[in-house]
Amino acid sequence: MKPTHHSSDPLDGLLRAYFRSQMPTPWPAFRPQRLHRPTAPQSPWSGYASRLALAASVAFLLLTGYFLAGGSLGSGIGPHLGPLHEGKAAREPLPLPDMPGLPQDH
């Protein structure tokens, strides 16, 4: 079955002729390529490198959390809180800085 083209645009005809001239004639036959499986790396460290990187990143996250908490995990004293009393944190009010007064309207 031949497709029918009803375009009267001359540019469409020029583009169609150009692209058809760029296509191979006759079209090449399909040749399936052989699939090859990638071989596993032969390094003895290949299996341990990813595990070591994972362990290092988990240790980094745990230590960062410990230091951000003020190094007080399990002591009952948080970074900006006082000691825990009956499951509630006793927070001491922070002192306010001295502020200059506002100008008065006369």
N, C-alpha and C positions, 0 to 999 in steps of 0.2 A: 504494500500500500504506500503510495507516495503522498507526502503531506502537501497540502495546497496552501499557498501563501497569497493573501489578498492585500498585501501592503503595496501602496503606490508610492511610497517614499523612496527616492533614489538613494539616499544614504543607507537605508536598510538593505537594498540590493548590493551596494558596494561592500558593506560590512559582511553580509552573508557570503559573497564571493571570496573575500579575503580569508575569512575563517575556514571556509571549505578548502581553499588552496593550501592551508597550513596543516590539514589533517592528512594522515597517511592513506594512500590508496594502493592496493586494497588494505583494509584494516588488518593488523597483525593477529594471528591466532593466539588464543589464550594458552599460556604455558604456566602451570602452577609451579611456584618456587618450593624448593625443599625447605622445610622448617627444621631449624637446628635448635637444640636446647642449650642455653648458656651453661657453661660448666661452673661449678661452685669454686670460689676462690680457694687456693691451696695453702694459704697462710694459716699457721696454727693459731694466730690471734684473731682470726676473722670472726669467730663465734663469741669471743670474749670482749671484743672492743665495744660492741653495742651494749652489752650488759654492764660493762664498766662505766660507759657514758651515762646510762640510766641510773646506776647506783650513785654516781657523783652528782647528778642533777637532783636526785631525791635528797641526798645528804645536804646539798646546798640549800634546798628549800626548807628543810627542817631546821638547819642552823640559822638561817635568816629569820624564820619565824620565832625561834628562841631568842635571838638578840633583839628583834623588834619588840618582843614582849618584855623586855628589860631583863632578860636572863633569870626570870623568877618563876619558871614553871614549877608548880607544886609547892611554892612557898606561901601561897595565900595572899601575896601582895602584888598587885598589878602595877603597871608602869606609872599611872597617874592616880592611883587609888590608894587609900590607906588599908589597914588590915581588914580582913573580912570578919564581920560580926553577925552571927546567926544567918549566914548565907547572903547578907547584904553588905555592899561596900560602903564604908564610911568615908565620904569625900569631904575633904577640908576645902572651904571656899578659897579661891585664889585672891590674893590682894590686888586691888585695882590700882593702876598707876595714877599719879597726881596729874590732873588735867587742869589747864588754865581755864579760868572762868570765861563765860561768853560776854561780849561787850553789851553794856546796858544802853537802852534808848533813853535819851534825856527828854 
